[in-house]
Amino acid sequence: MRRIVVLASVAIVGILAVSWTLYRRRVRAELDAATARTAALAAHVASTFDADIDRAARDLRLLSGLDAFRQMIDRPTPETLALARRDFGSFAHSHPDYFQIRYLDATGREVIRFDTLAHTVIAAETLQDKSDRYYWKELARLPERSVYVSPLDWNVEFGRREEPGRPTLRFGVREASGAVLLNADARVVLRSMREASAGFSGRIRLTDAATGRVIVEAAGGEWTFFPESPARAGPDDIVREASVERAGQAWRVVAILPHAGVAAEAVRGFRDQFAATGLIVLLLAGAAAVALRAERLRAGRALLIERTRLATVGEMAPAIAHELRNPLQAMLTAARTLRSDVSGEDGRRLLDVLTEEIVRLDRIAGGLLADGRRSEPTDVAALARRVVDLLDAGRSERPLPRVHRDLPDAPAVAVAPADTIKQVLWNVLLNACEAAGPRGNVWVRVAREDGRVTVDVEDDGPGLSAPKPDGHGIGLVLSDRLAALAGGALEITPSPRGGARARLALPVEARS
């Protein structure tokens, strides 16, 4: 039974340990995968942004290379200006991502302006002077045919920010006579950023590489331009960056994934597996509990049957003792009669031994018939040592188990007849040796506990439920009877060592 419980316990602990290891591995794998996804997302958004800037540069060169525009620059007349305006309008219709397409002359004043939303070329009287705008000043310092990319900011009309605000990126190419400009809505240029955030559990940011200022933050398919108080990344959050550098401008795309979200994802992925493992653990625990209860019931029934059988034999003990006393008396009379006829010293010595043993047996049989016994002080520890020594002396005749002694050096005195205690100890010790077998172990311990002297004899044999190979247990019955007559008690119980334990408890004071 202990083996079943141990195996079930080991299995449960093993399953839990494996489950915990698998969970840790799942979390680590989820973290690694999330880190890779986060890095790939940042790289994708940065690559798409860079590709849009590159496309704008190509569009600028295409627009500034149109024949009508070149003719207007070389020969600025009303006719060439009209042709250039027409071509700007055609370009705008085929490139709706730019909400303004303009040409500024060498002084920074608009000469041609096409508003895509209005689908028209702006009249000359509403054209604006942009010479005070930062992007014109930066463009004017560039070499001819150089491409310019502005910082991302709000669109400004007539010196004031447009309402509602429109986040704008400006792409320009320097001409000898001025510059061509494309105004792109940043919400169009950065659409991949918002789309990517819709399926991402964290946040995506576009920051200024020089200052670290957050320009755009997107999360859950929604975004904010120039947030006032952007949330900080936690110490355990996954943060991956990718850089974008074009025409003197540098940005960083930052993807931030909360660590808690990654752990939650790992738990969700592991939940079904852990639930199945938990079910197995519960089934094993239930099976072990059922097996343990069944074994206890079986052992209890076996113990009850054994005690009933011994009690029945115990009831017969006085009758058996009565029947034994007659032949014992006859044997004693015969032995004493023979002593006068034996002349040799050896013969007389053998007859003395025979007479002494017959007398001892007669006393024991008489004790079984008596209501009580005389009490005398007996050193139980010394008596137990003599019994064990006597047992060890017989090892040459038959194999015996290893006997472990735990006997105090100081006397352990009980008030009980020495011959009765000796007989009981001899019976229980022989019974333990028989149960343990030649390769087993037997433990003998004497102690003072709760005002009594106790003797424990334990073995690591098969236990009380095992059938006795021979005999009928009369020795234990007689031992129980003798212990009771001596004022003590003999109790047979299962031993924690696996076999049986016989405990003899004896009084330290005489019975009143």
N, C-alpha and C positions, 0 to 999 in steps of 0.2 A: 504493500500500500504506500509506504514511504517513497518507493521508487516512482509510483504514479504521480504523487504530489510533486516530487522533485522534478520529474520530467515535464509536468505541466507548468510548473513555475519557471523552469529554464526556458520552455517554449514561449511563454508569455513575455518574459524579460527579453528573450531574443527577438521576438516579433516587434516589441516596442522599440528596442535598440535599432533594429533594421529600419523601422518606420521613421524614427528620428533622423537616422543617417540619410534615408531617402528624401526626407523633407528638407534637410540642410542642403543636400545636393540639388534638389528642385529649386530652392531659393537661389542658390549660387548660379544655377543654369539660367534661371529667370533674370537674375541681375545681369549676367553676361549678355543674354539675348536683348534685354532692355537697353543696355549700354550700346550694343551694336546698332539697335534700331534708332536710338537717339542720335548717334553719330551719323548714321545714314540719312536721317531726316534733315539734320542741320546741313549736311553736304548737298542734299537735293535742293533745298530752298536756296542755298547760296549759288548753286550751279544754275538754277532757273533765273535768279536775279541777274547773275552775270551774263547769261545768254540774252536776256531782255535788253541789257545795256549794250551788248554787242550788236543786237539787231537795230537798236536806235542809231548807233554809229553808222551802220550800213545805210539806213534810211536817210540820214543826214547827207551822206555822200551822194546818194541817188538824187535827192531833191536839189542839192546845190549844183549838181552836174546837168540838170535839165537845160536843153538848148535855149528855151525862151528866157530862162533866168540868166544864163551866161550872156545872152545878147543884151538883156536889160543892163547888166553890170557894165558891159563894154560900151553900149550906146543907150544911155538912159533917155528914152523918149516916151511920150504917152502911149505910143503903139506897143513898144517892147514891154512897158510896165503892164499893160492890159494882158498881153500874152503870158507874162510871168504870173500874174494873178490867176489867170485861167488854169495854168498848170499847177499852181499851189492848191487850187480848189479840187482839181482832179486827184492830186496826191492825197488830200485830206479825206475824200470820199473812200479811197481804197485803204486808208490807214486810220480807222476810227479810234485807235488807242490813244492818239494825240488829240487833246481837246483844243490846242492852239498851235498854229503853224505860222511862224513870223519871219520877216526879214527886217533887220535893223541896219540903218546906214551907219556911216563912219562916226556920226555924232551920238549914236545910241537911240535915235528916234525910229519908231515903227514906220516902215514904208509899205509893207504888205502884211496883212494879218487875216487869217482865216480861222473863224471859230467853228469847230466841228458841231457843237451843240446847236448853233444857230444856222448851220449849213449855208453860210454866206461869208463873202469877203467884207470885212469891216470898212465902212466909208472913210475917206481920207480925213474928214473933219473930226472923227472920234479916235483916231490913232493917238497913241500916247508916247511921251518921252520917257525912255527907260534909262537915261544916262546916269541917274543916281542909284540904280539898282546894283547890288553887289555882283551879280552874275555878269552884267555888262562890263563892269570894271575889270573883272578877272578875265573875261573873254578878250578884252581889248589888249591885254598884255601878252597874249599868246601869239606864237608864230602863225603865219597864214596856213590854212588848211588843217590846223590843229583841232582835235575834238575835245570838247569840254563837257563835264558832267557836274551838275550843281549838287549841293547838299539837298536833302529832302526837307522841305519846309512848306509853309502855307502859300497858296497863290495870292498875289496882291494885285489889285486893280485900282488905278488912280490914287496910289499911295496908301490904300487901306486893305486890310485883309478881307478877302472875299468871304461873304456869308451866304449859306453855310460854308464852313471851312472846307477847302479842297487841298489835301496833301499833294504836293507837286514835286516832280523831278524834271529838271530842264536839261536838255541835251543840245549842244551847240557846236557849230563848226566856224572857225574864223575865216573871214574873207578879207581881201585887201580893202574892199569898200564898205565893210561892216561885218555882219554875222547872220547866219541862219539858225533859228531856234525852234525846237520842238518841245512843247510843254506836255508832259505825260502825267496822267492821274496815277499817283502812287498806289492807289487801291487796285488799279489794273495791273501795274507792273509787278506788284507783290501779291497777286491773287493766289499764287502757289503757296504762299506762306499761310494765308487764311484757310485754304483748302486742306493743307497738311495738318493744321491745328484741330480740324474737326474730328479726326480719327486718332488724336494724340491725347494721352492722359495728363500731359503737362502743359508748359507754356513755351512759345517760340518768340524770340525777340530779335529785332534788328537794332544794333547799337552803333554809335559812333566809335570807330576804332581808336581815335585819339583821346577822346574825353570819357568814353564809357557810358555816355548818356543814352538812355533807352529812347529810341525814336518810335518804334512800333512794338506792341506786345499783342500777340494773338493767342487765344485759348478757346477751345470748344467751338471753333468756327466763327468766333467774334473777335474783334480787335479794337485796340485803342491807339491813337497816334499821340505821341508826346505825353505819355502818362505822367501825372504829377508825382505819385508815390508808388513806383513799381515794387512789387513784392520781392523780397530777397530770397535767394536760393538757400535751402537748409544745408547743414554740414554733411548730411548723408545723401542729399539729392544727387542724381546723375546729371551732370552738366557737360555738354559737348558743343564745340564751336567750329565754325567754318568762316573763312575770310573772303571778302570780295574787295578787289582793288581795281579802280578804273580812273584814268585821266586825273590823277591827283586826289581822288576821293577813296576812302577806305572805310569799310563797314565790317561788322562781325554779325553773323547769324548765330544766335545762341539758343540751343534747345535744352530745356530744363524738365526733368522727369522726377517727381517726388519719390523718395525711397519708400514711403508708406504705400504708395500705389503699386509699386513693384512687389512688395511683400504680400499685399492683398491679392494680387494676381497669382502669385505662387501658391498662396493658401487655397484660392479657388481651384487652381489646377490640381492641387494635391488632395482636395477634399474628398473626392470619390474614392481615391486610393486609400486614404487614411480611414474612411468610413468602413471600407471592406476589411482593412486590417483590424480595426476595432471590433468588428463583428466576429472575426476569427478569434480574437483575444477573449471576448465574452463567451463564445462557445467553448473554448478550451477551459476557461475558468469554471463554467457551469459543469462541464464534463468532469473536471477534477473534483468539484464539490459533491457531485452525485456519487462518484466513485468512492470518495472519502466517507460519505455517509453510509453507503452500502457496506463498506468494509467495517465501519464501526458497529453497524447493526449485526453483521455476521460474527464479529469478534465478541460482541455482547451476548449473542445467543449461545455461542460456543462456551463462553465463560459461565453462563447460567447453567447450561447442561452439565459442565464439568463440576460446578459447585453442588449441583443437585446430586450428582453421582457420588461425590465425595461425602456429602452429608449422609447419604444412604449407607455408605460404607462405615461412616463414623458411628451411626446408630448401631451397627453390627459389632463395633470394636469391643464393647464390654462383654458381649456374648463370646466373641472369639477369645478374649483374654481369659474368661472363665474356663473355657474348654482347654486352653493351653496350660493352665496352672496345674491341672492334674498330672499330665505327662511330665511336666517340669519337676514336680515334687518327686515323682517316681524316678526320674533320671538323677535327681540330687541324692536320693536315698541310695541308688545303685552305685553312684560315684563314691559316696562316703564309705559304703560297704567294701568296695573294691580296694580302697586305700590300705586296709589292714592286710590284704593278700598280696600287695605289690611290694617287693623288696628293693628293687632298684631305685636309685636317686632320680633318674630321668623319668621313670614311670610315675613316681610320686609327684614330680613337678608338672607333668602333663595332666594328672588327675586334679592337681590344685587349680590349674588354669581352667579345666573343664568345670570344676565345682564353682569357681568364681563367676564364670560366664552364665552358668545356670542360675545362680543366685541373682545376677543382674537382670536377667530376663524375667525372673519371677517378680522382682521388684517393679519392673515396668508393667508387667501384666497386672500386678496388684494395684498399681497406680491408676490403670484404666478403670478399675472397678471401684476405686475410692472416690469420695466426694471432695477430697482435698489432699494436699501433700504438706509435709513439713517444709519450712522455709529456712534457708541458710545463706549467708553471704557467699557470693561466687564472683570471681574476677572473670567476667565474660571475655575480655580482650585476651587474657592468657589462655583461657579455654579454647577460644577460636584459633589462636595461634597453634595450639597442640593438635587440634583437629586438622588444620591445613597441613601441618608438618606430617601427620600420620598419612594424609592423602598423598602427599608428595613422595613419601617413602614407598608407596605402592606403584610408582610409575614404571618400575622395572617389570612388573607383571602385566600391565595393560597400558595402552596409550591414553593420555589424559590431556585436556585442554590446558592452556596457560592460565594460571591462577594469579590474579593481581591482589595484593594485600593493602589495605588501608586501615591498619590497626594501631591504636595509640600506645605509646610507651607507658603512660600512666595507667594504673588500674581503672577499669570500668566495672564497678561492683554492682551487681543486681542481687536481690533477695529471691533466690530460687535454687532448687536442687541441682548440683553440678551434673549428676548423671543424666537427669532429664534434659538439661540444656545441651549436653554433649550429644545425646541421641538425636535431638531435633536438628542440631547443626550438621551432624553427619548425614542425616537423611536429605536435607535440603541441598547440601553441597554435592552429594552424589547425584541428586536429581538434576542440578544445574550442569554438572560435568557431562552427564548423559545427553542433555539437550544440546549443549554447545558442540560436542564432538571433539575429536583429537585436534582439529585445526582451529577450534574456537577459543573463546576467552571467557573467563569467569572472574567476577570481582567480589571480594569479601571486604565489608566495611563495618567497623564498630564505632558507635558514637553515643554521646549523651544528648538527648533531645527532649525538651518539654518534661523534665522530671522522670525520664525513662532511659533505659539503656537499649539501644536498637542495634540489631545486626541485619545488614542488607546483603543478600547473596543474589547477584545478577548474572545473566548470561546473554550472549548474542546469538542464541539459537533461533529456531523458527517461531517461537512464541507459543502462547497458550492455545491458539487455534489448531496447531499441528497435532496430529494423532501421536500418542505415546507408542514407541516401537515395541515395547514389551512391558509387562506388568499391568496392574490395575489401579495404581495410584494409592495403594493402601499405606505406603510409607508416609505420604504427605498427610493422609487422614490421621494416622497415629501421631504424627508430629503436631498436627493441629490440636489433637486431644491432649497430648503431653504439655504443649505450651499453655493451654487453658488451665490444666491442673496445677501448673507452676505459677499461676497468677498472671501470665502474659497473654499474648495474642500473636497468631501467625497469619499474615495476609499475603496472598499470592496475586500479583497484578502484572500487567504488561510493563516491560522495561523500556525506557527511552532509548536504550541501546539496541532495541529490536527484538530481544527475547523476552524472558520472564524475570520478575523480581520477587523474591521471598523476603519479607520483612518480619523479623522476630522482635517484638517489643516486650521488655521485661521490667517489672517494678523495681524501684530502688529502695522501697520500704516494705516491711512485712505487712501482710494482709491482716486486718483486724478480725 
